[in-house]
């Protein structure tokens, strides 16, 4: 039962990380695409948001990796990882 919970958390954190990575990339693209109406304050806000989302993505991917390592250590967890 514990292995299934760890597997579910690992999958969830991977999905959260992917979503945050995508949002962070969109904010980054907003800073590098040229526009005539950009104000420096808006650029700084977009850069800060991009860094925040990318840092959150790294954090969630590290949580997913930690759960994956816990699953690898258990026999039931290895079976779950092999099946899916």
ZAFI-686308 format. One line per field, with one value per residue (C-alpha): residue number from 1; residue in one letter; z, x, y. Coordinates in Angstrom, 2 decimals. Layout:
resi NUM, ... $
resn a, ... $
up Z, ... $
east X, ... $
north Y, ... $
***
This chain:
resi 1, 2, 3, 4, 5, 6, 7, 8, 9, 10, 11, 12, 13, 14, 15, 16, 17, 18, 19, 20, 21, 22, 23, 24, 25, 26, 27, 28, 29, 30, 31, 32, 33, 34, 35, 36, 37, 38, 39, 40, 41, 42, 43, 44, 45, 46, 47, 48, 49, 50, 51, 52, 53, 54, 55, 56, 57, 58, 59, 60, 61, 62, 63, 64, 65, 66, 67, 68, 69, 70, 71, 72, 73, 74, 75, 76, 77, 78, 79, 80, 81, 82, 83, 84 $
resn x, x, x, x, x, x, x, x, x, x, x, x, x, x, x, x, x, x, x, x, x, x, x, x, x, x, x, x, x, x, x, x, x, x, x, x, x, x, x, x, x, x, x, x, x, x, x, x, x, x, x, x, x, x, x, x, x, x, x, x, x, x, x, x, x, x, x, x, x, x, x, x, x, x, x, x, x, x, x, x, x, x, x, x $
up 0.00, 0.84, -2.50, -4.36, -2.42, -3.16, -6.83, -6.94, -5.30, -7.70, -10.73, -9.30, -8.56, -12.07, -13.52, -11.27, -12.34, -16.02, -15.65, -13.76, -16.33, -19.17, -17.42, -16.60, -20.23, -21.38, -18.99, -20.22, -23.84, -22.89, -21.80, -24.90, -27.61, -28.73, -28.21, -28.56, -25.44, -22.91, -19.69, -17.70, -14.66, -16.66, -17.87, -14.31, -13.12, -15.96, -15.23, -11.53, -12.32, -14.75, -12.16, -9.51, -11.70, -12.88, -9.28, -8.29, -11.19, -10.02, -6.50, -7.65, -9.89, -6.93, -4.82, -7.60, -7.77, -4.01, -4.16, -7.12, -5.16, -2.23, -4.63, -6.08, -2.58, -1.92, -3.74, -4.19, -5.54, -8.12, -9.33, -9.69, -11.66, -13.98, -14.71, -15.62 $
east 0.00, 2.80, 4.50, 1.31, 1.12, 4.76, 4.21, 1.18, 3.11, 6.03, 3.72, 1.94, 5.18, 6.46, 3.27, 3.49, 7.11, 6.20, 3.43, 5.67, 8.42, 6.03, 4.72, 8.26, 9.30, 6.34, 7.30, 10.89, 9.76, 7.75, 10.94, 13.00, 10.37, 10.68, 7.75, 7.31, 5.21, 7.45, 8.27, 11.33, 9.17, 7.10, 10.27, 11.61, 8.31, 8.32, 11.94, 11.13, 8.08, 10.11, 12.81, 10.21, 8.37, 11.60, 12.83, 9.52, 9.85, 13.31, 11.96, 9.10, 11.38, 13.72, 10.75, 9.76, 13.31, 13.38, 10.15, 11.48, 14.62, 12.47, 10.48, 13.65, 14.79, 11.64, 10.75, 7.09, 8.14, 10.41, 7.50, 5.33, 8.02, 8.48, 4.75, 4.14 $
north 0.00, 2.41, 1.79, 2.74, 6.00, 6.79, 5.99, 8.28, 11.10, 10.60, 10.85, 13.90, 15.75, 15.01, 16.48, 19.55, 20.00, 19.77, 22.35, 24.77, 24.28, 25.13, 28.25, 29.37, 28.97, 31.06, 33.85, 33.64, 33.85, 36.92, 38.65, 37.88, 38.49, 42.11, 44.45, 48.19, 48.71, 46.96, 48.76, 47.70, 46.99, 44.50, 42.80, 42.51, 41.04, 38.50, 37.55, 37.12, 35.00, 32.91, 32.27, 31.46, 28.96, 27.33, 27.04, 25.46, 23.05, 21.99, 21.53, 19.31, 17.25, 16.69, 15.50, 13.10, 11.79, 11.27, 9.24, 7.24, 6.37, 5.21, 3.03, 1.54, 0.55, -1.48, -4.69, -3.77, -0.37, -1.96, -4.07, -0.96, 0.86, -2.12, -2.45, 1.19 $
***
